[in-house]
Amino acid sequence: MMMTPEQLRDLAVAALEDRKGEEIRVLDVQGLTTISDYMIVVSGGSDRQVRALADSVVERAREAGVRPLGVEGEERGEWVLVDLGDVIVHAMQRPTRLFYQLEKLWSGGEETAPHAEERA
């Protein structure tokens, strides 16, 4: 089954919520880059939780028939990137997230509420 970028975004957010991801932010970067439609940034309290957040996204994607294009940073668990193509997930420990401030870097991206269309 082919998933829309929005379905993939919602799948990733649900996987992160299931693992108690903190401060989940969804950035719509469609007008800023061609590499992805959405970037999701989430915090975890430890290297173990950051890895678990990333693993949850990968597992949920595979169950839906989506094969991740890549996963980087699992060894250290400080910052794990999951590339799902239309959606890129950045799971980070709080200090790393504060240091890199990806939300500011992609500030031109409109933040979207997860499941926004369901609330309308």
C-alpha positions in Angstrom: 0.0 0.0 0.0 1.3 3.4 -1.0 1.1 5.9 1.9 0.6 9.7 1.4 3.2 11.9 3.1 0.4 12.9 5.6 -0.4 9.3 6.4 3.3 8.6 6.9 3.6 11.7 9.1 0.7 10.6 11.3 2.1 7.0 11.5 5.4 8.4 12.8 3.8 10.7 15.3 1.6 7.8 16.6 4.7 5.6 17.0 6.5 8.4 18.9 3.5 9.0 21.2 3.4 5.3 21.9 6.9 5.4 23.2 6.3 8.6 25.3 8.3 10.9 23.0 8.5 14.4 24.4 7.9 17.7 22.7 7.0 16.2 19.4 7.1 18.9 16.7 6.1 18.4 13.1 7.5 20.8 10.6 6.0 21.2 7.1 9.1 21.8 4.9 7.6 21.2 1.5 8.4 24.8 0.4 11.9 24.7 1.8 13.5 21.5 0.5 12.9 18.8 -2.0 14.4 16.1 0.3 11.3 15.7 2.4 7.7 17.0 3.0 7.8 16.8 6.8 10.4 16.8 9.5 9.5 15.6 13.0 11.7 16.4 16.0 11.2 14.6 19.3 13.0 14.5 22.6 13.9 11.4 24.6 15.2 11.5 28.2 18.1 9.0 27.6 20.1 7.3 24.8 17.9 4.2 25.4 14.7 6.1 25.0 16.0 7.9 21.9 16.8 4.5 20.3 13.4 3.2 21.4 11.7 6.1 19.7 13.5 5.5 16.5 12.9 1.8 16.6 9.2 2.4 17.2 9.0 4.5 14.0 10.9 1.9 12.0 8.8 -0.9 13.2 5.5 0.9 12.6 6.6 1.9 9.1 7.6 -1.7 8.2 4.3 -3.0 9.5 2.6 -0.6 7.1 4.8 -1.8 4.2 7.1 1.2 4.2 10.8 0.5 4.2 13.0 3.2 5.8 15.6 4.7 3.4 18.1 4.9 6.3 18.6 5.1 10.0 21.6 7.0 11.4 23.0 7.4 14.9 21.7 4.4 16.7 25.1 3.5 18.1 25.3 6.4 20.4 21.6 7.2 20.8 22.2 10.9 21.2 20.5 11.8 17.9 18.9 9.1 15.8 17.6 10.1 12.3 15.0 7.9 10.6 14.6 8.7 6.9 11.2 7.6 5.6 11.5 9.6 2.4 8.6 12.0 2.6 9.1 12.2 6.4 12.3 12.5 8.3 12.3 11.9 12.1 15.0 13.3 14.4 14.9 11.7 17.8 17.3 13.5 20.1 18.3 13.8 23.7 17.3 17.1 25.2 20.8 18.7 25.4 21.5 17.8 21.8 18.2 19.2 20.7 18.8 22.4 22.5 22.3 22.7 21.0 21.3 22.1 17.3 17.9 23.8 17.4 16.5 22.2 14.3 13.2 23.9 14.7 15.0 27.3 14.3 17.0 26.0 11.4 13.8 25.0 9.6 11.8 28.0 10.9 10.4 28.7 7.5 8.6 25.4 7.9 5.1 25.7 9.2 4.5 23.6 12.2 1.6 21.3 11.7 -0.4 19.7 14.4 -0.3 15.9 14.2 -3.6 14.7 12.8 -4.6 18.3 12.0 -7.1 17.2 9.4 -8.9 15.0 12.0 -9.5 18.0 14.2 -10.9 20.2 11.4 
